[in-house]
Amino acid sequence: MKSLFITGTDTDVGKTYVTAGLTVTLRKMGIDVGVMKPFAAGTAQKKGFKSEDVEILSNAAQVNDPENLVNPQFFKIAASPYTAWKKLKIKPKVSTVLSSFKKLSKLHDTILVEGMGGVMTPVLKNYFITDLIKEMKIPTIIVTRTKVGTVNHTVMTVKMCQKYKIPIHGIIINNFDNGYPVKQLTSDLENITGINVLGSIPFIKDLSDTSLYRTFRKNIELKSLMK
């Protein structure tokens, strides 16, 4: 199975939980899966990984990979790498991210990489998450939501991936908003974009391995995911 980059139509669409759920599911299916979040930002945790997202992903994969490989760069403010660079005077280290990804790829058969924000989140002035995905040379899965406005955001995300010639492996709907009925949204997105919707994930209260595995196995087209 190829490594995958999990991106989203925006921030807070549930990329971390979708990535964690996919990670648990693949692991329980016997796949050697590693995780990565190239850039993370926010308030650092006092214990363990600096980033809560990175801790969630590492726990999902049950790996002990070094933090500097799983998350090569952490910014102590909630902002894009570009904005953090300007405010903190810490330049994003793209080359370090790419070398870390190569090292992780040698440790595991598959790597699930969670992005930051949407595909046009700026890393440098003229370098965006799309550029990072392209340099990693892996397909992407787009996480979207059911909130009104999501068709616009999803179509724009698809168009930008296509502009950058990034293969899109599918769309996953994170169904935690009041908005479009999932069946209608699935039909609209597939008809407009031509991209397969792999499934829809309902709101999950229990984030245990067993719960995530059961939910993702039931709601995601795993055969399509693993092609």
CYANA upper distance limits for C-alpha pairs under 8 A (distance plus 0.5 A):
  1 MET  CA    109 ASP  CA      7.91
  1 MET  CA    110 THR  CA      6.87
  1 MET  CA    226 MET  CA      6.22
  1 MET  CA    227 LYS  CA      7.11
  2 LYS  CA    110 THR  CA      6.51
  2 LYS  CA    111 ILE  CA      8.36
  2 LYS  CA    138 ILE  CA      7.90
  2 LYS  CA    226 MET  CA      8.20
  2 LYS  CA    227 LYS  CA      8.37
  3 SER  CA    109 ASP  CA      8.45
  3 SER  CA    110 THR  CA      5.26
  3 SER  CA    111 ILE  CA      5.19
  3 SER  CA    112 LEU  CA      6.33
  3 SER  CA    113 VAL  CA      8.28
  3 SER  CA    138 ILE  CA      6.71
  3 SER  CA    139 PRO  CA      7.94
  4 LEU  CA    110 THR  CA      8.35
  4 LEU  CA    111 ILE  CA      7.00
  4 LEU  CA    112 LEU  CA      5.61
  4 LEU  CA    113 VAL  CA      6.71
  4 LEU  CA    138 ILE  CA      6.32
  4 LEU  CA    139 PRO  CA      5.93
  4 LEU  CA    140 THR  CA      5.99
  4 LEU  CA    141 ILE  CA      7.43
  5 PHE  CA    112 LEU  CA      6.47
  5 PHE  CA    113 VAL  CA      5.13
  5 PHE  CA    114 GLU  CA      6.47
  5 PHE  CA    115 GLY  CA      7.43
  5 PHE  CA    133 ILE  CA      7.43
  5 PHE  CA    138 ILE  CA      7.15
  5 PHE  CA    139 PRO  CA      6.72
  5 PHE  CA    140 THR  CA      5.01
  5 PHE  CA    141 ILE  CA      6.74
  6 ILE  CA     15 LYS  CA      7.22
  6 ILE  CA     19 THR  CA      7.22
  6 ILE  CA    112 LEU  CA      7.47
  6 ILE  CA    113 VAL  CA      6.38
  6 ILE  CA    114 GLU  CA      5.34
  6 ILE  CA    115 GLY  CA      6.56
  6 ILE  CA    140 THR  CA      6.21
  6 ILE  CA    141 ILE  CA      5.48
  6 ILE  CA    142 ILE  CA      6.70
  6 ILE  CA    143 VAL  CA      7.64
  7 THR  CA     15 LYS  CA      7.23
  7 THR  CA    114 GLU  CA      6.88
  7 THR  CA    115 GLY  CA      5.72
  7 THR  CA    116 MET  CA      7.82
  7 THR  CA    117 GLY  CA      7.98
  7 THR  CA    118 GLY  CA      6.82
  7 THR  CA    119 VAL  CA      7.11
  7 THR  CA    140 THR  CA      7.18
  7 THR  CA    141 ILE  CA      6.64
  7 THR  CA    142 ILE  CA      5.59
  7 THR  CA    143 VAL  CA      6.64
  8 GLY  CA     13 VAL  CA      7.03
  8 GLY  CA     15 LYS  CA      6.89
  8 GLY  CA    115 GLY  CA      8.23
  8 GLY  CA    117 GLY  CA      7.03
  8 GLY  CA    118 GLY  CA      5.59
  8 GLY  CA    119 VAL  CA      7.51
  8 GLY  CA    142 ILE  CA      5.60
  8 GLY  CA    143 VAL  CA      4.99
  8 GLY  CA    144 THR  CA      6.50
  8 GLY  CA    157 THR  CA      8.44
  9 THR  CA     13 VAL  CA      7.68
  9 THR  CA    117 GLY  CA      8.07
  9 THR  CA    118 GLY  CA      5.68
  9 THR  CA    119 VAL  CA      7.81
  9 THR  CA    142 ILE  CA      7.43
  9 THR  CA    143 VAL  CA      6.93
  9 THR  CA    144 THR  CA      6.08
  9 THR  CA    150 THR  CA      8.31
  9 THR  CA    153 HIS  CA      6.13
  9 THR  CA    154 THR  CA      6.18
  9 THR  CA    157 THR  CA      6.55
 10 ASP  CA    117 GLY  CA      5.65
 10 ASP  CA    118 GLY  CA      4.99
 10 ASP  CA    144 THR  CA      8.47
 10 ASP  CA    153 HIS  CA      8.21
 11 THR  CA    116 MET  CA      7.69
 11 THR  CA    117 GLY  CA      4.63
 11 THR  CA    118 GLY  CA      6.76
 12 ASP  CA    117 GLY  CA      8.01
 13 VAL  CA    143 VAL  CA      7.29
 13 VAL  CA    144 THR  CA      6.69
 13 VAL  CA    145 ARG  CA      6.73
 13 VAL  CA    174 ASN  CA      7.52
 14 GLY  CA     18 VAL  CA      6.66
 14 GLY  CA    143 VAL  CA      7.82
 14 GLY  CA    174 ASN  CA      7.21
 15 LYS  CA     19 THR  CA      6.41
 15 LYS  CA    114 GLU  CA      7.32
 15 LYS  CA    115 GLY  CA      8.34
 15 LYS  CA    143 VAL  CA      6.78
 16 THR  CA     20 ALA  CA      6.51
 16 THR  CA     53 ASP  CA      6.75
 16 THR  CA     56 ILE  CA      8.18
 16 THR  CA     57 LEU  CA      7.70
 16 THR  CA    114 GLU  CA      7.34
 17 TYR  CA     21 GLY  CA      6.45
 18 VAL  CA     22 LEU  CA      6.61
 18 VAL  CA    143 VAL  CA      8.25
 18 VAL  CA    174 ASN  CA      8.32
 19 THR  CA     23 THR  CA      6.52
 19 THR  CA     57 LEU  CA      7.72
 19 THR  CA    112 LEU  CA      7.48
 19 THR  CA    113 VAL  CA      8.46
 19 THR  CA    114 GLU  CA      7.21
 20 ALA  CA     24 VAL  CA      6.67
 20 ALA  CA     56 ILE  CA      7.38
 20 ALA  CA     57 LEU  CA      5.80
 20 ALA  CA     60 ALA  CA      5.98
 20 ALA  CA     61 ALA  CA      8.14
 21 GLY  CA     25 THR  CA      6.65
 21 GLY  CA     60 ALA  CA      7.98
 21 GLY  CA    212 LEU  CA      5.83
 21 GLY  CA    213 TYR  CA      7.18
 21 GLY  CA    216 PHE  CA      6.95
 22 LEU  CA     26 LEU  CA      6.58
 22 LEU  CA    216 PHE  CA      7.44
 23 THR  CA     27 ARG  CA      6.55
 23 THR  CA     33 VAL  CA      7.21
 23 THR  CA     34 GLY  CA      8.38
 23 THR  CA     35 VAL  CA      8.24
 23 THR  CA     57 LEU  CA      8.18
 23 THR  CA     60 ALA  CA      6.56
 23 THR  CA     61 ALA  CA      6.27
 23 THR  CA    112 LEU  CA      7.74
 24 VAL  CA     28 LYS  CA      6.62
 24 VAL  CA     60 ALA  CA      5.85
 24 VAL  CA     61 ALA  CA      6.66
 24 VAL  CA    209 ASP  CA      6.82
 24 VAL  CA    212 LEU  CA      7.47
 24 VAL  CA    213 TYR  CA      6.65
 25 THR  CA     29 MET  CA      6.76
 25 THR  CA    212 LEU  CA      7.82
 25 THR  CA    213 TYR  CA      5.42
 25 THR  CA    216 PHE  CA      7.26
 25 THR  CA    217 ARG  CA      7.38
 26 LEU  CA     30 GLY  CA      7.07
 26 LEU  CA     31 ILE  CA      5.93
 26 LEU  CA     32 ASP  CA      8.31
 26 LEU  CA     33 VAL  CA      7.46
 27 ARG  CA     31 ILE  CA      5.54
 27 ARG  CA     32 ASP  CA      6.77
 27 ARG  CA     33 VAL  CA      6.71
 27 ARG  CA     61 ALA  CA      7.26
 28 LYS  CA    213 TYR  CA      8.07
 31 ILE  CA    109 ASP  CA      7.83
 31 ILE  CA    110 THR  CA      8.10
 32 ASP  CA    108 HIS  CA      6.06
 32 ASP  CA    109 ASP  CA      5.86
 32 ASP  CA    110 THR  CA      6.85
 33 VAL  CA     61 ALA  CA      7.00
 33 VAL  CA    108 HIS  CA      6.22
 33 VAL  CA    109 ASP  CA      6.63
 33 VAL  CA    110 THR  CA      5.28
 33 VAL  CA    111 ILE  CA      6.13
 33 VAL  CA    112 LEU  CA      7.77
 34 GLY  CA     58 SER  CA      8.44
 34 GLY  CA     61 ALA  CA      6.64
 34 GLY  CA     63 VAL  CA      7.52
 34 GLY  CA    104 LEU  CA      7.63
 34 GLY  CA    105 SER  CA      8.50
 34 GLY  CA    107 LEU  CA      8.35
 34 GLY  CA    108 HIS  CA      6.23
 34 GLY  CA    109 ASP  CA      8.27
 34 GLY  CA    110 THR  CA      6.66
 34 GLY  CA    111 ILE  CA      5.16
 34 GLY  CA    112 LEU  CA      6.88
 35 VAL  CA     57 LEU  CA      6.83
 35 VAL  CA     58 SER  CA      7.04
 35 VAL  CA     61 ALA  CA      7.33
 35 VAL  CA     70 VAL  CA      6.91
 35 VAL  CA    111 ILE  CA      5.80
 35 VAL  CA    112 LEU  CA      5.40
 35 VAL  CA    113 VAL  CA      6.33
 35 VAL  CA    114 GLU  CA      8.32
 36 MET  CA     54 VAL  CA      8.04
 36 MET  CA     57 LEU  CA      8.27
 36 MET  CA     69 LEU  CA      7.93
 36 MET  CA     70 VAL  CA      4.92
 36 MET  CA     71 ASN  CA      6.65
 36 MET  CA    101 PHE  CA      8.09
 36 MET  CA    111 ILE  CA      7.52
 36 MET  CA    112 LEU  CA      6.80
 36 MET  CA    113 VAL  CA      5.14
 36 MET  CA    114 GLU  CA      6.76
 37 LYS  CA     54 VAL  CA      7.01
 37 LYS  CA     70 VAL  CA      6.49
 37 LYS  CA     71 ASN  CA      5.61
 37 LYS  CA     72 PRO  CA      8.33
 37 LYS  CA    113 VAL  CA      6.19
 37 LYS  CA    114 GLU  CA      5.49
 37 LYS  CA    115 GLY  CA      6.75
 37 LYS  CA    116 MET  CA      8.42
 38 PRO  CA     70 VAL  CA      7.51
 38 PRO  CA     71 ASN  CA      5.61
 38 PRO  CA     72 PRO  CA      6.22
 38 PRO  CA     73 GLN  CA      6.99
 38 PRO  CA     97 VAL  CA      6.32
 38 PRO  CA    113 VAL  CA      7.99
 38 PRO  CA    114 GLU  CA      7.96
 38 PRO  CA    115 GLY  CA      7.50
 39 PHE  CA     71 ASN  CA      6.78
 39 PHE  CA     72 PRO  CA      7.28
 39 PHE  CA     73 GLN  CA      5.72
 39 PHE  CA     74 PHE  CA      6.40
 39 PHE  CA     75 PHE  CA      8.25
 39 PHE  CA     81 PRO  CA      7.70
 39 PHE  CA    115 GLY  CA      7.90
 39 PHE  CA    116 MET  CA      7.15
 40 ALA  CA     51 SER  CA      6.98
 40 ALA  CA     53 ASP  CA      8.38
 40 ALA  CA     54 VAL  CA      8.42
 40 ALA  CA     71 ASN  CA      7.55
 40 ALA  CA     73 GLN  CA      7.10
 40 ALA  CA     74 PHE  CA      5.36
 40 ALA  CA     75 PHE  CA      6.81
 40 ALA  CA    116 MET  CA      7.54
 41 ALA  CA     51 SER  CA      7.64
 41 ALA  CA     74 PHE  CA      6.00
 41 ALA  CA     75 PHE  CA      5.03
 41 ALA  CA     76 LYS  CA      6.22
 41 ALA  CA     77 ILE  CA      6.19
 41 ALA  CA     78 ALA  CA      5.57
 41 ALA  CA     79 ALA  CA      6.92
 41 ALA  CA     80 SER  CA      8.19
 42 GLY  CA     51 SER  CA      7.97
 42 GLY  CA     75 PHE  CA      7.00
 42 GLY  CA     76 LYS  CA      5.60
 42 GLY  CA     77 ILE  CA      5.03
 42 GLY  CA     78 ALA  CA      4.66
 42 GLY  CA     79 ALA  CA      7.90
 43 THR  CA     50 LYS  CA      8.44
 43 THR  CA     51 SER  CA      8.21
 43 THR  CA     76 LYS  CA      6.05
 43 THR  CA     77 ILE  CA      6.86
 43 THR  CA     78 ALA  CA      7.87
 44 ALA  CA     50 LYS  CA      5.10
 44 ALA  CA     51 SER  CA      6.40
 44 ALA  CA     52 GLU  CA      8.43
 44 ALA  CA     76 LYS  CA      6.89
 45 GLN  CA     49 PHE  CA      7.24
 45 GLN  CA     50 LYS  CA      5.44
 45 GLN  CA     51 SER  CA      6.86
 45 GLN  CA     52 GLU  CA      7.34
 46 LYS  CA     50 LYS  CA      7.81
 48 GLY  CA     55 GLU  CA      7.99
 49 PHE  CA     54 VAL  CA      7.21
 49 PHE  CA     55 GLU  CA      6.22
 49 PHE  CA     67 GLU  CA      7.41
 50 LYS  CA     54 VAL  CA      8.33
 50 LYS  CA     74 PHE  CA      7.88
 51 SER  CA     55 GLU  CA      6.94
 51 SER  CA     74 PHE  CA      7.90
 52 GLU  CA     56 ILE  CA      6.73
 53 ASP  CA     57 LEU  CA      6.78
 54 VAL  CA     58 SER  CA      6.57
 54 VAL  CA     70 VAL  CA      7.83
 54 VAL  CA     71 ASN  CA      7.41
 55 GLU  CA     59 ASN  CA      6.54
 56 ILE  CA     60 ALA  CA      6.67
 57 LEU  CA     61 ALA  CA      6.80
 58 SER  CA     62 GLN  CA      6.33
 58 SER  CA     63 VAL  CA      6.33
 58 SER  CA     64 ASN  CA      7.95
 59 ASN  CA     63 VAL  CA      7.46
 60 ALA  CA    209 ASP  CA      7.86
 65 ASP  CA     69 LEU  CA      7.45
 65 ASP  CA     70 VAL  CA      7.23
 66 PRO  CA     70 VAL  CA      6.94
 67 GLU  CA     71 ASN  CA      6.11
 67 GLU  CA     72 PRO  CA      7.68
 68 ASN  CA     72 PRO  CA      5.05
 68 ASN  CA     73 GLN  CA      7.86
 68 ASN  CA    100 SER  CA      8.39
 69 LEU  CA     97 VAL  CA      8.38
 69 LEU  CA    100 SER  CA      5.53
 69 LEU  CA    101 PHE  CA      7.76
 69 LEU  CA    103 LYS  CA      8.19
 69 LEU  CA    104 LEU  CA      7.47
 70 VAL  CA    100 SER  CA      8.05
 70 VAL  CA    104 LEU  CA      8.34
 72 PRO  CA     96 THR  CA      7.31
 72 PRO  CA     97 VAL  CA      6.35
 72 PRO  CA    100 SER  CA      7.56
 73 GLN  CA     92 PRO  CA      7.90
 73 GLN  CA     93 LYS  CA      7.83
 73 GLN  CA     97 VAL  CA      8.35
 75 PHE  CA     79 ALA  CA      8.39
 75 PHE  CA     81 PRO  CA      7.93
 75 PHE  CA     84 ALA  CA      7.02
 77 ILE  CA     84 ALA  CA      7.32
 79 ALA  CA     83 THR  CA      6.41
 79 ALA  CA     84 ALA  CA      6.35
 80 SER  CA     84 ALA  CA      6.57
 80 SER  CA    116 MET  CA      8.16
 80 SER  CA    117 GLY  CA      8.37
 80 SER  CA    121 THR  CA      6.95
 80 SER  CA    122 PRO  CA      6.82
 80 SER  CA    123 VAL  CA      7.24
 81 PRO  CA     85 TRP  CA      6.50
 81 PRO  CA     91 LYS  CA      8.42
 81 PRO  CA     92 PRO  CA      6.60
 81 PRO  CA    122 PRO  CA      7.09
 81 PRO  CA    123 VAL  CA      5.31
 81 PRO  CA    124 LEU  CA      7.73
 82 TYR  CA     86 LYS  CA      6.94
 82 TYR  CA     91 LYS  CA      8.35
 82 TYR  CA     92 PRO  CA      7.81
 82 TYR  CA    122 PRO  CA      6.01
 82 TYR  CA    123 VAL  CA      5.18
 82 TYR  CA    124 LEU  CA      5.61
 82 TYR  CA    125 LYS  CA      7.32
 83 THR  CA     87 LYS  CA      6.67
 84 ALA  CA     88 LEU  CA      6.00
 84 ALA  CA     89 LYS  CA      7.77
 84 ALA  CA     90 ILE  CA      7.47
 85 TRP  CA     89 LYS  CA      5.35
 85 TRP  CA     90 ILE  CA      5.18
 85 TRP  CA     91 LYS  CA      5.46
 85 TRP  CA     92 PRO  CA      7.16
 86 LYS  CA     90 ILE  CA      8.00
 92 PRO  CA    123 VAL  CA      7.12
 92 PRO  CA    124 LEU  CA      7.68
 93 LYS  CA     97 VAL  CA      6.94
 94 VAL  CA     98 LEU  CA      6.79
 94 VAL  CA    132 LEU  CA      8.28
 95 SER  CA     99 SER  CA      6.69
 96 THR  CA    100 SER  CA      6.51
 97 VAL  CA    101 PHE  CA      6.71
 98 LEU  CA    102 LYS  CA      6.90
 98 LEU  CA    135 GLU  CA      8.24
 98 LEU  CA    136 MET  CA      7.28
 99 SER  CA    103 LYS  CA      6.81
100 SER  CA    104 LEU  CA      6.68
101 PHE  CA    105 SER  CA      6.56
101 PHE  CA    136 MET  CA      8.26
102 LYS  CA    106 LYS  CA      7.06
103 LYS  CA    107 LEU  CA      7.22
104 LEU  CA    108 HIS  CA      6.87
104 LEU  CA    111 ILE  CA      7.83
105 SER  CA    109 ASP  CA      7.16
105 SER  CA    110 THR  CA      7.32
105 SER  CA    111 ILE  CA      6.94
115 GLY  CA    129 ILE  CA      7.81
116 MET  CA    121 THR  CA      7.58
116 MET  CA    129 ILE  CA      8.13
117 GLY  CA    121 THR  CA      6.46
118 GLY  CA    129 ILE  CA      7.96
118 GLY  CA    157 THR  CA      8.19
119 VAL  CA    128 PHE  CA      7.49
119 VAL  CA    129 ILE  CA      5.52
119 VAL  CA    130 THR  CA      5.80
119 VAL  CA    157 THR  CA      7.13
119 VAL  CA    160 MET  CA      8.09
119 VAL  CA    161 CYS  CA      8.21
120 MET  CA    128 PHE  CA      5.86
120 MET  CA    129 ILE  CA      6.24
120 MET  CA    130 THR  CA      6.89
121 THR  CA    128 PHE  CA      6.12
121 THR  CA    129 ILE  CA      6.23
122 PRO  CA    126 ASN  CA      8.01
122 PRO  CA    127 TYR  CA      6.66
122 PRO  CA    128 PHE  CA      4.93
122 PRO  CA    129 ILE  CA      7.07
123 VAL  CA    127 TYR  CA      6.07
123 VAL  CA    128 PHE  CA      5.69
123 VAL  CA    129 ILE  CA      7.23
124 LEU  CA    128 PHE  CA      7.23
127 TYR  CA    131 ASP  CA      6.43
127 TYR  CA    132 LEU  CA      8.26
128 PHE  CA    132 LEU  CA      7.18
129 ILE  CA    133 ILE  CA      6.78
130 THR  CA    134 LYS  CA      6.70
130 THR  CA    160 MET  CA      8.29
130 THR  CA    161 CYS  CA      7.32
130 THR  CA    164 TYR  CA      7.33
130 THR  CA    166 ILE  CA      8.35
131 ASP  CA    135 GLU  CA      6.68
131 ASP  CA    164 TYR  CA      8.11
132 LEU  CA    136 MET  CA      6.73
133 ILE  CA    137 LYS  CA      6.85
133 ILE  CA    138 ILE  CA      7.06
133 ILE  CA    139 PRO  CA      8.27
133 ILE  CA    140 THR  CA      8.22
133 ILE  CA    166 ILE  CA      7.81
134 LYS  CA    138 ILE  CA      7.53
134 LYS  CA    164 TYR  CA      7.72
134 LYS  CA    165 LYS  CA      8.18
134 LYS  CA    166 ILE  CA      6.64
137 LYS  CA    166 ILE  CA      8.50
138 ILE  CA    166 ILE  CA      8.20
138 ILE  CA    167 PRO  CA      7.99
139 PRO  CA    166 ILE  CA      6.76
139 PRO  CA    167 PRO  CA      5.24
139 PRO  CA    168 ILE  CA      6.08
139 PRO  CA    169 HIS  CA      6.41
140 THR  CA    166 ILE  CA      7.68
140 THR  CA    167 PRO  CA      6.85
140 THR  CA    168 ILE  CA      5.47
140 THR  CA    169 HIS  CA      6.11
140 THR  CA    170 GLY  CA      7.97
141 ILE  CA    168 ILE  CA      6.48
141 ILE  CA    169 HIS  CA      5.82
141 ILE  CA    170 GLY  CA      5.68
141 ILE  CA    171 ILE  CA      6.20
141 ILE  CA    172 ILE  CA      7.74
142 ILE  CA    154 THR  CA      8.48
142 ILE  CA    157 THR  CA      8.45
142 ILE  CA    168 ILE  CA      8.05
142 ILE  CA    170 GLY  CA      6.98
142 ILE  CA    171 ILE  CA      5.26
142 ILE  CA    172 ILE  CA      6.75
143 VAL  CA    171 ILE  CA      6.41
143 VAL  CA    172 ILE  CA      5.44
143 VAL  CA    173 ILE  CA      6.45
143 VAL  CA    174 ASN  CA      7.25
144 THR  CA    150 THR  CA      7.37
144 THR  CA    154 THR  CA      7.10
144 THR  CA    171 ILE  CA      7.67
144 THR  CA    172 ILE  CA      6.78
144 THR  CA    173 ILE  CA      5.48
144 THR  CA    174 ASN  CA      6.46
145 ARG  CA    150 THR  CA      6.75
145 ARG  CA    173 ILE  CA      5.72
145 ARG  CA    174 ASN  CA      5.30
145 ARG  CA    175 ASN  CA      6.28
145 ARG  CA    176 PHE  CA      7.67
145 ARG  CA    177 ASP  CA      7.50
146 THR  CA    150 THR  CA      6.82
146 THR  CA    173 ILE  CA      7.50
146 THR  CA    174 ASN  CA      7.51
146 THR  CA    175 ASN  CA      6.20
146 THR  CA    176 PHE  CA      7.71
146 THR  CA    177 ASP  CA      6.19
146 THR  CA    178 ASN  CA      7.24
146 THR  CA    179 GLY  CA      5.71
146 THR  CA    180 TYR  CA      5.67
146 THR  CA    181 PRO  CA      7.80
146 THR  CA    182 VAL  CA      7.46
146 THR  CA    185 LEU  CA      7.83
147 LYS  CA    177 ASP  CA      5.93
147 LYS  CA    178 ASN  CA      6.48
147 LYS  CA    179 GLY  CA      4.95
147 LYS  CA    180 TYR  CA      6.87
148 VAL  CA    179 GLY  CA      5.80
148 VAL  CA    180 TYR  CA      6.92
149 GLY  CA    153 HIS  CA      7.09
150 THR  CA    154 THR  CA      6.35
151 VAL  CA    155 VAL  CA      6.49
151 VAL  CA    185 LEU  CA      8.29
151 VAL  CA    188 ASP  CA      8.44
151 VAL  CA    189 LEU  CA      7.30
152 ASN  CA    156 MET  CA      6.70
153 HIS  CA    157 THR  CA      6.67
154 THR  CA    158 VAL  CA      6.67
154 THR  CA    189 LEU  CA      8.34
155 VAL  CA    159 LYS  CA      6.59
155 VAL  CA    189 LEU  CA      8.21
155 VAL  CA    192 ILE  CA      8.21
155 VAL  CA    193 THR  CA      7.04
156 MET  CA    160 MET  CA      6.69
157 THR  CA    161 CYS  CA      6.78
158 VAL  CA    162 GLN  CA      6.67
158 VAL  CA    168 ILE  CA      8.26
158 VAL  CA    193 THR  CA      7.63
159 LYS  CA    163 LYS  CA      6.59
160 MET  CA    164 TYR  CA      6.78
161 CYS  CA    165 LYS  CA      6.54
161 CYS  CA    166 ILE  CA      5.53
161 CYS  CA    167 PRO  CA      7.80
161 CYS  CA    168 ILE  CA      7.86
162 GLN  CA    166 ILE  CA      6.32
162 GLN  CA    167 PRO  CA      7.83
168 ILE  CA    195 ILE  CA      7.92
169 HIS  CA    195 ILE  CA      8.45
169 HIS  CA    196 ASN  CA      8.32
169 HIS  CA    225 LEU  CA      7.75
170 GLY  CA    195 ILE  CA      6.45
170 GLY  CA    196 ASN  CA      5.61
170 GLY  CA    197 VAL  CA      6.12
170 GLY  CA    198 LEU  CA      6.35
170 GLY  CA    225 LEU  CA      8.22
171 ILE  CA    195 ILE  CA      7.54
171 ILE  CA    196 ASN  CA      6.81
171 ILE  CA    197 VAL  CA      5.07
171 ILE  CA    198 LEU  CA      6.23
171 ILE  CA    199 GLY  CA      7.99
172 ILE  CA    197 VAL  CA      6.40
172 ILE  CA    198 LEU  CA      6.03
172 ILE  CA    199 GLY  CA      5.91
172 ILE  CA    200 SER  CA      6.31
172 ILE  CA    201 ILE  CA      8.03
173 ILE  CA    182 VAL  CA      8.38
173 ILE  CA    197 VAL  CA      8.06
173 ILE  CA    199 GLY  CA      6.84
173 ILE  CA    200 SER  CA      5.00
173 ILE  CA    201 ILE  CA      6.75
174 ASN  CA    200 SER  CA      6.35
174 ASN  CA    201 ILE  CA      5.57
174 ASN  CA    202 PRO  CA      7.08
174 ASN  CA    203 PHE  CA      8.20
175 ASN  CA    182 VAL  CA      8.00
175 ASN  CA    200 SER  CA      6.83
175 ASN  CA    201 ILE  CA      6.16
175 ASN  CA    202 PRO  CA      5.48
175 ASN  CA    203 PHE  CA      6.78
176 PHE  CA    202 PRO  CA      6.84
176 PHE  CA    203 PHE  CA      5.66
180 TYR  CA    184 GLN  CA      7.35
180 TYR  CA    185 LEU  CA      6.43
181 PRO  CA    185 LEU  CA      6.65
182 VAL  CA    186 THR  CA      6.40
182 VAL  CA    200 SER  CA      7.79
183 LYS  CA    187 SER  CA      6.80
184 GLN  CA    188 ASP  CA      6.62
185 LEU  CA    189 LEU  CA      6.51
186 THR  CA    190 GLU  CA      6.62
186 THR  CA    197 VAL  CA      6.80
187 SER  CA    191 ASN  CA      6.53
188 ASP  CA    192 ILE  CA      6.50
189 LEU  CA    193 THR  CA      6.26
189 LEU  CA    194 GLY  CA      7.97
189 LEU  CA    195 ILE  CA      7.87
189 LEU  CA    197 VAL  CA      8.16
190 GLU  CA    194 GLY  CA      5.43
190 GLU  CA    195 ILE  CA      5.81
190 GLU  CA    196 ASN  CA      6.33
190 GLU  CA    197 VAL  CA      7.11
198 LEU  CA    220 ILE  CA      6.02
198 LEU  CA    221 GLU  CA      5.73
198 LEU  CA    222 LEU  CA      8.42
198 LEU  CA    224 SER  CA      7.67
198 LEU  CA    225 LEU  CA      7.70
199 GLY  CA    219 ASN  CA      6.07
199 GLY  CA    220 ILE  CA      5.07
199 GLY  CA    221 GLU  CA      6.82
200 SER  CA    219 ASN  CA      6.52
200 SER  CA    220 ILE  CA      7.34
201 ILE  CA    215 THR  CA      7.81
201 ILE  CA    216 PHE  CA      7.57
201 ILE  CA    219 ASN  CA      6.79
201 ILE  CA    220 ILE  CA      8.25
204 ILE  CA    212 LEU  CA      8.45
206 ASP  CA    211 SER  CA      6.55
206 ASP  CA    212 LEU  CA      8.19
207 LEU  CA    211 SER  CA      6.55
207 LEU  CA    212 LEU  CA      6.41
208 SER  CA    212 LEU  CA      6.64
209 ASP  CA    213 TYR  CA      6.44
210 THR  CA    214 ARG  CA      6.59
211 SER  CA    215 THR  CA      6.58
212 LEU  CA    216 PHE  CA      6.50
213 TYR  CA    217 ARG  CA      6.34
214 ARG  CA    218 LYS  CA      6.60
215 THR  CA    219 ASN  CA      6.60
216 PHE  CA    220 ILE  CA      5.95
217 ARG  CA    221 GLU  CA      8.29
217 ARG  CA    222 LEU  CA      7.55
220 ILE  CA    225 LEU  CA      8.47
221 GLU  CA    225 LEU  CA      6.78
222 LEU  CA    226 MET  CA      6.57
223 LYS  CA    227 LYS  CA      6.98
